[in-house]
Amino acid sequence: MSIGSRLKELRLKKGVSLQNVADAVGSSKPHIWELERGERDNPSIDLLRRIAEYYGVNIAYLAEGQRDDESKYGALFRNADKMLDDKNKEIAAELIGKLIDMQKKNDGSN
């Protein structure tokens, strides 16, 4: 699957228009449309980063279709790192740690 195909698939899955994507990533509607159609096959890394963040995937997924467990949550953690102060980052880390511990206990009891 090409970058364009993945971009179109992600846009349709999210249920947004070309204009919505263009506005969100700071590009033009025709440029996004050309990327989706494969008419532009070498977008800048900066644009790919913004698109990946918008869709909540990693750049490797857009470029090569590689999806790993981190890609699902990568954008969430990047945004949390940017937007939360140190105290709230500590709270978030503690909550995630507790959830992992709970999951381990549940997995062990099955």
Secondary structure, 3 states (H helix, E strand, C coil): CCHHHHHHHHHHHHCCCHHHHHHHHCCCHHHHHHHHHCCCCCCCHHHHHHHHHHHCCCHHHHHHCCCCHHHHHHHHHHHHHHHCCHHHHHHHHHHHHHHHHHHHHHHHHC
